[in-house]
Amino acid sequence: MTDTTALEAAAFRRLLKHLNEDRTDVQNIDLMILAGFCRNCLADWYREAADAAGVAMDKEQAREHIYGMPFADWKVRYQREATPEQLAAFKAAQERHG
């Protein structure tokens, strides 16, 4: 019998590695424009899952788990200011899917 949870966990860990080590150039706003979620969304979902399991976790703890470092450090290292084009695309995406 296949352990689906273990497979899903492995895929999730690989997604985090991909986003946080292999593709640090991909900005959260671009993920939001194209996919409708970003690293912060993953952190929110992780925290919600922790809460559902009775595990106390705040927003910063969840973000640190997802980003692999404190969020403030991530922002300094990798986050760029959104361009006017990104902001316009984000607004348009929100209007389409809002």
Helices and strands as residue ranges (DSSP letters): H 4-17, I 18-22, H 28-35, H 39-52, H 59-67, H 71-78, H 84-97
